[in-house]
């Protein structure tokens, strides 16, 4: 069983000494350190290397959740991935150790809380949309073209030149209204009523 440590330093001014000291004191066999990487960024090359290095029975050691995880969801996904590979995870500051029954319980509780939060957000969004529809409003983006502009765009598209070909291309119509070609195509395609 190898103890693989991971540290992340987000700014140039920060020092990784504290994290390295803690990981070394815990007895890590190998360290991977991302320097100058923001917590919001998905790219963490050294974390990716650490994850690739881990083998069944190994343990990933981090000092605190925020050093390795972008979010609670990311943490839960990573813990599930490691568990499926037979790899444990220890978070020193939060005293979480997925190699123990208590540590696994903490992760299950965190996963349940995360799921509950997402369901509350979905429920709130649904209720907000229903309330807006009840007041005659619909969700989504505002139309790019007003009804009069839609009629004008359709008539421009239908207009033929002396040669019998369309007088205006879709790109010319889009340029006229300052929108994209897909917007004009959507405007020209009649909507089918919902059943």
C-alpha positions in Angstrom: 0.0 0.0 0.0 1.4 3.4 -1.1 0.4 6.7 0.4 0.3 9.2 -2.5 0.1 12.9 -1.4 -1.4 15.7 -3.5 -1.0 19.4 -2.9 -2.2 22.5 -4.8 -1.0 26.0 -4.6 -3.3 28.5 -6.4 -1.2 31.7 -6.4 2.5 32.4 -7.1 2.8 34.1 -3.6 1.5 31.0 -1.8 3.9 28.5 -0.4 3.3 24.8 -0.6 5.6 24.2 2.4 2.7 23.7 4.9 0.9 21.2 2.7 4.2 19.4 1.9 5.1 19.3 5.6 1.7 17.9 6.6 1.8 15.3 3.8 5.4 14.3 4.6 4.6 14.0 8.3 1.7 11.7 7.5 4.1 9.4 5.8 3.4 9.9 2.1 5.6 7.9 -0.2 5.3 10.2 -3.2 4.0 13.8 -3.7 2.3 15.4 -6.6 2.1 19.2 -6.5 0.1 21.6 -8.8 1.5 25.1 -8.6 -0.3 28.3 -9.8 -3.5 26.4 -10.5 -6.8 28.0 -9.5 -9.4 26.0 -7.5 -12.0 26.8 -10.2 -10.0 25.3 -13.1 -10.7 21.8 -14.2 -7.1 21.3 -15.4 -4.9 19.9 -12.6 -2.1 18.0 -14.4 -0.4 16.8 -11.2 -3.7 15.6 -9.7 -4.3 13.7 -13.0 -0.8 12.2 -12.7 -1.4 11.2 -9.1 -4.7 9.5 -10.0 -3.0 7.6 -12.8 -0.2 6.6 -10.5 -2.6 5.1 -7.8 -3.0 1.3 -7.7 -5.5 -0.9 -5.9 -4.8 -0.7 -2.1 -3.1 2.7 -2.3 -4.4 5.8 -0.5 -4.6 9.4 -1.9 -3.7 11.9 0.8 -4.7 15.6 0.7 -4.5 18.2 3.4 -8.0 19.7 2.9 -10.9 19.1 0.5 -10.5 22.5 -1.2 -6.9 21.6 -2.3 -8.0 18.8 -4.7 -11.8 19.4 -5.3 -13.5 22.0 -7.4 -16.8 21.3 -5.7 -18.7 18.9 -3.4 -20.0 17.1 -6.6 -16.4 16.8 -7.9 -15.3 15.4 -4.5 -18.1 12.8 -4.5 -17.4 11.7 -8.1 -13.7 11.4 -7.3 -14.3 9.4 -4.1 -16.6 7.0 -6.1 -14.0 6.6 -8.8 -11.3 5.8 -6.3 -13.5 3.4 -4.4 -14.3 1.5 -7.6 -10.6 1.2 -8.2 -10.0 -0.1 -4.6 -8.2 3.2 -3.7 -8.8 5.0 -0.4 -8.7 8.7 0.3 -7.7 10.6 3.4 -8.4 14.3 4.0 -6.2 15.4 6.9 -7.9 18.7 8.0 -11.4 17.3 7.8 -10.3 14.0 9.3 -12.0 11.9 6.6 -10.6 8.5 5.9 -12.5 6.4 3.3 -10.4 3.4 4.3 -12.5 3.2 7.5 -16.3 2.5 7.9 -16.7 6.0 9.6 -15.0 7.7 6.7 -17.2 6.0 4.1 -20.2 7.0 6.2 -19.2 10.6 6.0 -18.9 10.4 2.3 -22.3 8.8 1.9 -23.8 11.6 4.1 -22.0 14.3 1.9 -23.3 12.6 -1.2 -26.9 12.5 0.2 -26.6 16.2 1.1 -25.4 17.1 -2.4 -28.2 15.1 -4.0 -30.7 16.9 -1.7 -29.4 20.3 -2.6 -29.6 19.6 -6.4 -33.2 18.4 -6.0 -34.1 21.6 -4.1 -32.6 23.7 -6.9 -34.5 21.7 -9.5 -37.8 22.0 -7.5 -37.3 25.7 -7.0 -36.6 26.2 -10.7 -39.7 24.2 -11.7 -41.9 26.2 -9.3 -40.5 29.5 -10.6 -41.3 28.5 -14.2 -44.8 27.4 -13.3 -45.4 30.7 -11.6 -44.1 32.6 -14.6 -46.3 30.6 -17.0 -49.3 31.3 -14.8 -48.6 35.0 -15.3 -48.4 34.5 -19.0 -44.6 34.5 -19.2 -42.5 31.7 -20.6 -38.9 30.7 -19.7 -35.9 30.8 -21.9 -34.2 33.6 -23.8 -36.0 36.6 -25.1 -36.6 36.3 -28.9 -33.8 37.9 -30.9 -36.3 39.4 -33.4 -39.5 41.2 -32.7 -42.7 40.0 -34.5 -42.5 42.8 -37.1 -38.8 41.8 -37.8 -39.8 38.2 -38.2 -42.5 39.1 -40.8 -39.9 41.3 -42.6 -37.3 38.5 -42.6 -39.8 36.0 -44.0 -40.9 38.4 -46.7 -37.2 39.1 -47.6 -36.5 35.4 -47.8 -39.6 34.8 -50.0 -38.8 37.7 -52.4 -37.6 36.7 -55.8 -35.4 38.6 -58.3 -36.0 39.0 -62.0 -34.1 35.8 -62.6 -36.5 33.8 -60.4 -33.9 33.2 -57.7 -34.1 34.4 -54.1 -33.2 38.1 -53.9 -31.6 37.8 -50.4 -29.5 35.0 -49.0 -29.9 33.9 -45.4 -26.6 35.5 -44.6 -27.7 38.9 -46.0 -30.9 38.7 -44.0 -29.0 37.8 -40.8 -26.6 40.8 -41.5 -29.6 43.1 -42.0 -30.9 42.3 -38.5 -27.6 41.8 -36.7 -28.3 38.2 -35.8 -26.8 34.8 -36.8 -27.8 32.6 -39.6 -29.2 29.9 -37.2 -31.5 32.6 -35.8 -32.9 33.3 -39.3 -33.3 29.6 -40.0 -35.3 29.2 -36.8 -37.4 32.3 -37.8 -38.1 30.8 -41.2 -39.0 27.4 -39.9 -42.7 27.4 -38.7 -43.2 26.1 -35.2 -45.3 23.0 -34.8 -47.9 23.3 -32.1 -47.3 21.2 -29.0 -49.7 18.2 -28.7 
